[in-house]
Amino acid sequence: MKKSFKEAASELFGNEEEDVAEVLDGEESMSELMDLYEESFKRFAEGELVTGKIIAVDKDHVLVDVGYKSEGRIAINEFKDEEGNVNVELYDEVEVMVEVWDEEQERVVLSKDKAAKIKIWEGIKEIHDADETIDGVITSRVKGGFSVDVGLQAFLPGSQADLRPIRNLDEMVGQTFTFKVLKYNRKRSNIVLSRRAILEQARENARSETLASIHEGKVMEGIVKNITEYGVFADLGGVDGLLHITDISWGRVKHPSELFSIGDAINVKILSYDMEKERVSLGMKQLSPDPWTVATEQYPIGSKVEGKIVSLTDYGAFVELEEGIEGLIHVSEMSWTRKIRHPSKVVSVGEVVEAVVLDIKPENRRISLGMKQVAENPWEIISDKYPVGTVIEGKIKNITDFGLFIGIDDEIDGLVHISDISWTKRIKHPSEVYKKGDLVQAVVLDIDKKSERFSLGIKQTQPDPWKSVEERYTVGKEITGIVTNITDFGVFVELEEGIEGLVHVSEISKEKIKTPVGEYAIGDELASKVMNINSEERRIGLSIKRIGEENDKELLSEYVNNIGPATSSFGESLRETLQGQLDQDKPEETPTETEESE
């Protein structure tokens, strides 16, 4: 049964009528009394939030007056900070939650922490309903996403953490971000957040601003968001633009990753903008002038330059003179004397070299360079240093089928042709006589500057034995030699080292034979008679049959000479016949090897 106003006042102030009257005196006193009266009937539901005043603090509890008959108690731990200090002052107001309300025992249990959580849940609801944001700290990685502290434990799905997949998820742990509340369930203590929604909204806002301000020729700052082999994609503020690899630099770029990393801030120029397709082409090299516009003045023909080798091909080396300016050193322009098969034999990528500008064509963006022109052409001075007839000494550097290469100095090699190795020896290959590294003497025969040829001769260091062969082998002289070769047309006989004579098949025997093959063997010692000598063509004709014929002629000649005056016509006739036979048998020139073949 509800108490009367007077009864309630009596309970508060006693039964003395004068005390009640004193309290009731005046309009203001009446209002206060009404508040006290209403307070006396206030009841709190468990789980309700109330505001109380701290009236006492001990080592275990804090007493809070919430306007009931007995004060509510709160564990002291709920007032401690992270370092364990108690942060509480008497008469401070504090918002608490009623955990236990026991009217019969006049006992009230309160909780400050639970009250704070209720306030957070109410705040979560308000933020969600108003589509507002909340700050939170990512505390750890969990399955499918992150755990976030927003006062309560919340879940951030991995797909909602950023606009793009995150490569290193651990980098986000410990960072504070702003989130949107996608959904919440207080009963299940479930809160789902999204950072991506905020980023998408920010990007859309930036995109609108960017599209409104973008135009060709404008210089903007962008953030590298993706790198491919053909270029870089940059975020200009909600709008992506492509910086093609050909527009990164006036110079050579092998791959954009050599110059950029994701997240880099870069300045670019708008080259073109397709509003319908929302495609933006960007340029970086266009922020500086094209170096080829002043290349002719910068690199005049004949000037010496220095640059770094940036690329090698089969036909030459490309040299970077400055960013955007490259010149080609053709393989033929690398050495005056060496025949370079590949530029890697002379230079390497990254090497700094000196060269001379041979030609420049800015319209084609080409510069021709020469390395050998840096030094004096040794072929211009070689003839003064080694005139024809000079005897030089050098080591054999190389042996080929056609001759020997002898080192003249550090750059030039001289060639001794196989025909100039010996006056007399038949040499099939130079390696039969010499080996690489042998020290030899040779005579300078000819220097061709235009063709860059230096001709030498080894045999010229000795006199030609064929020039004096007629002095050693007179016609009609009988000699002995060794068979060196047998052919169908005759037998070759070595008279001395390098000097051979030919016994033609017709000069072997009085009897006609078709070939001497089988009649003689190489190495046989053979006697013959000198029939003719041609020192210019280096040929000696020999005869075997003439040796026997000469003996017969001597007997016949002696017989004819001993015949006295003819006593009859028959005697005269016989004498004439014998003399004619002697005249007929006079030596004739033996056919040469060439004549026989003809």
GIBELGI-V256898 format. One record per residue. N is the residue number from 1. D_FIRST is the distance of its C-alpha to the first C-alpha in Angstrom with 2 decimals. Layout:
# GIBELGI-V256898
<<N;D_FIRST> <N;D_FIRST>>
This chain:
# GIBELGI-V256898
<<1;0.00> <2;3.73> <3;6.35> <4;9.37> <5;12.59> <6;14.22> <7;11.92> <8;12.34> <9;15.99> <10;16.40> <11;15.34> <12;17.85> <13;20.65> <14;20.41> <15;19.97> <16;23.21> <17;22.94> <18;26.13> <19;24.85> <20;21.94> <21;24.41> <22;26.80> <23;24.41> <24;23.53> <25;27.23> <26;28.66> <27;27.65> <28;28.05> <29;25.84> <30;23.10> <31;23.41> <32;23.32> <33;20.26> <34;18.47> <35;19.72> <36;18.51> <37;15.05> <38;15.04> <39;16.78> <40;14.20> <41;11.86> <42;15.02> <43;15.55> <44;19.13> <45;20.53> <46;23.59> <47;26.71> <48;25.26> <49;27.48> <50;26.27> <51;28.27> <52;28.27> <53;30.49> <54;32.84> <55;32.39> <56;34.60> <57;37.38> <58;39.00> <59;41.63> <60;39.29> <61;36.11> <62;34.81> <63;31.42> <64;29.52> <65;26.53> <66;24.30> <67;21.53> <68;19.55> <69;19.30> <70;22.59> <71;25.49> <72;26.75> <73;30.20> <74;33.04> <75;36.38> <76;39.13> <77;41.38> <78;39.37> <79;40.62> <80;44.25> <81;46.92> <82;49.86> <83;51.81> <84;49.04> <85;48.16> <86;44.54> <87;43.78> <88;40.71> <89;40.13> <90;37.38> <91;34.87> <92;36.04> <93;33.48> <94;33.37> <95;31.84> <96;30.48> <97;28.88> <98;25.91> <99;27.56> <100;25.07> <101;21.34> <102;20.22> <103;16.77> <104;17.20> <105;20.58> <106;19.73> <107;22.89> <108;23.95> <109;27.37> <110;28.87> <111;32.20> <112;34.35> <113;36.98> <114;34.68> <115;33.18> <116;36.77> <117;37.58> <118;34.65> <119;35.95> <120;39.42> <121;38.33> <122;36.68> <123;39.96> <124;41.97> <125;40.09> <126;40.66> <127;44.33> <128;44.88> <129;43.30> <130;45.22> <131;48.44> <132;48.78> <133;50.34> <134;49.35> <135;51.56> <136;51.93> <137;54.34> <138;56.20> <139;55.76> <140;57.80> <141;59.56> <142;57.95> <143;59.14> <144;59.63> <145;58.76> <146;57.02> <147;53.82> <148;52.39> <149;49.91> <150;47.73> <151;44.92> <152;44.41> <153;47.20> <154;48.70> <155;51.74> <156;54.75> <157;57.10> <158;60.78> <159;61.59> <160;59.11> <161;60.45> <162;63.38> <163;65.47> <164;68.14> <165;68.18> <166;68.04> <167;70.97> <168;69.51> <169;65.80> <170;65.61> <171;66.41> <172;62.97> <173;61.05> <174;59.70> <175;59.97> <176;57.22> <177;57.03> <178;54.91> <179;53.36> <180;51.59> <181;48.66> <182;49.97> <183;46.87> <184;43.93> <185;41.51> <186;38.59> <187;37.76> <188;41.37> <189;41.78> <190;44.79> <191;46.27> <192;49.71> <193;51.68> <194;54.91> <195;57.43> <196;59.94> <197;57.87> <198;57.97> <199;61.70> <200;62.43> <201;60.65> <202;62.54> <203;65.76> <204;65.26> <205;64.62> <206;67.71> <207;69.67> <208;69.04> <209;70.14> <210;73.19> <211;74.31> <212;74.10> <213;76.31> <214;78.74> <215;82.41> <216;85.82> <217;87.28> <218;84.00> <219;83.63> <220;80.23> <221;78.62> <222;77.49> <223;76.03> <224;77.98> <225;75.77> <226;78.41> <227;82.05> <228;84.56> <229;88.32> <230;88.95> <231;86.65> <232;83.33> <233;80.14> <234;78.38> <235;74.95> <236;75.49> <237;71.80> <238;70.44> <239;73.97> <240;76.39> <241;80.09> <242;83.07> <243;85.51> <244;88.50> <245;90.67> <246;93.63> <247;91.68> <248;90.47> <249;93.68> <250;97.23> <251;98.27> <252;97.98> <253;94.54> <254;94.61> <255;90.85> <256;87.96> <257;86.26> <258;89.06> <259;87.72> <260;83.99> <261;80.84> <262;77.56> <263;75.39> <264;78.38> <265;78.19> <266;81.38> <267;82.84> <268;84.26> <269;85.83> <270;84.86> <271;88.00> <272;86.69> <273;83.44> <274;82.88> <275;79.83> <276;79.59> <277;79.79> <278;78.14> <279;80.93> <280;81.93> <281;85.20> <282;85.39> <283;88.28> <284;88.64> <285;92.41> <286;92.43> <287;90.88> <288;94.33> <289;97.80> <290;99.94> <291;102.38> <292;105.08> <293;105.52> <294;107.33> <295;108.66> <296;112.29> <297;112.29> <298;110.36> <299;112.58> <300;116.13> <301;118.70> <302;120.49> <303;117.76> <304;116.51> <305;112.83> <306;110.50> <307;107.67> <308;105.64> <309;106.41> <310;103.36> <311;104.79> <312;107.86> <313;109.51> <314;112.76> <315;114.52> <316;113.26> <317;110.53> <318;108.00> <319;107.60> <320;104.66> <321;106.12> <322;102.79> <323;99.49> <324;100.51> <325;104.27> <326;105.95> <327;109.66> <328;111.61> <329;114.29> <330;116.36> <331;117.67> <332;121.21> <333;120.41> <334;119.33> <335;122.72> <336;126.31> <337;127.80> <338;125.30> <339;124.40> <340;120.62> <341;119.27> <342;115.60> <343;114.07> <344;112.12> <345;115.48> <346;115.54> <347;111.98> <348;108.38> <349;105.01> <350;103.62> <351;107.05> <352;108.08> <353;111.56> <354;114.02> <355;115.66> <356;117.71> <357;116.65> <358;119.16> <359;117.64> <360;114.48> <361;113.10> <362;109.83> <363;109.57> <364;109.41> <365;107.47> <366;110.23> <367;112.11> <368;115.01> <369;115.55> <370;118.26> <371;118.12> <372;121.83> <373;122.68> <374;121.15> <375;124.26> <376;127.94> <377;129.36> <378;131.57> <379;133.79> <380;134.90> <381;136.46> <382;137.41> <383;140.87> <384;141.72> <385;140.58> <386;142.31> <387;145.26> <388;147.02> <389;149.34> <390;147.18> <391;146.87> <392;143.28> <393;141.74> <394;138.31> <395;136.24> <396;135.71> <397;132.05> <398;132.08> <399;134.43> <400;134.47> <401;136.79> <402;138.64> <403;139.01> <404;137.76> <405;135.35> <406;136.35> <407;134.14> <408;135.86> <409;133.08> <410;129.28> <411;128.85> <412;132.01> <413;133.59> <414;137.12> <415;138.23> <416;141.34> <417;142.10> <418;143.36> <419;146.75> <420;147.04> <421;146.49> <422;150.07> <423;153.47> <424;154.62> <425;151.85> <426;150.28> <427;146.55> <428;144.09> <429;141.01> <430;140.77> <431;138.93> <432;142.26> <433;143.57> <434;140.58> <435;137.06> <436;134.06> <437;134.31> <438;138.11> <439;139.73> <440;142.42> <441;144.73> <442;145.12> <443;146.80> <444;144.96> <445;146.32> <446;144.15> <447;140.99> <448;139.26> <449;136.61> <450;135.42> <451;134.84> <452;133.93> <453;136.48> <454;138.44> <455;141.38> <456;143.10> <457;146.02> <458;146.80> <459;150.23> <460;151.32> <461;151.34> <462;154.51> <463;157.70> <464;158.03> <465;160.42> <466;161.49> <467;163.14> <468;165.79> <469;166.04> <470;169.41> <471;170.84> <472;169.85> <473;170.58> <474;173.73> <475;174.68> <476;176.86> <477;175.58> <478;174.91> <479;171.57> <480;169.32> <481;165.56> <482;162.57> <483;161.19> <484;157.61> <485;156.91> <486;158.55> <487;158.07> <488;159.83> <489;161.84> <490;162.92> <491;162.40> <492;160.82> <493;162.52> <494;161.14> <495;163.98> <496;161.87> <497;158.17> <498;156.80> <499;160.20> <500;160.77> <501;163.61> <502;163.79> <503;166.48> <504;166.39> <505;166.88> <506;170.21> <507;171.38> <508;170.67> <509;173.69> <510;176.81> <511;175.51> <512;172.80> <513;169.36> <514;166.10> <515;163.69> <516;164.04> <517;160.88> <518;161.89> <519;165.08> <520;163.48> <521;160.43> <522;158.30> <523;159.62> <524;163.22> <525;165.83> <526;167.87> <527;171.07> <528;171.61> <529;173.48> <530;172.02> <531;172.75> <532;170.80> <533;168.21> <534;165.64> <535;163.76> <536;161.65> <537;160.29> <538;160.31> <539;162.53> <540;165.56> <541;167.62> <542;169.22> <543;171.71> <544;172.68> <545;175.53> <546;177.32> <547;178.04> <548;180.28> <549;181.79> <550;182.84> <551;184.93> <552;186.67> <553;187.40> <554;188.96> <555;191.40> <556;192.14> <557;192.66> <558;194.98> <559;196.94> <560;197.29> <561;198.39> <562;200.98> <563;202.56> <564;205.84> <565;207.33> <566;207.29> <567;210.62> <568;209.69> <569;207.38> <570;205.29> <571;204.72> <572;203.61> <573;201.26> <574;199.68> <575;199.17> <576;197.39> <577;195.16> <578;194.07> <579;193.39> <580;191.28> <581;189.27> <582;188.62> <583;187.53> <584;185.25> <585;183.50> <586;182.44> <587;178.73> <588;176.24> <589;172.67> <590;170.20> <591;167.32> <592;164.12> <593;160.74> <594;159.57> <595;162.75> <596;162.48> <597;158.93> <598;160.02>>
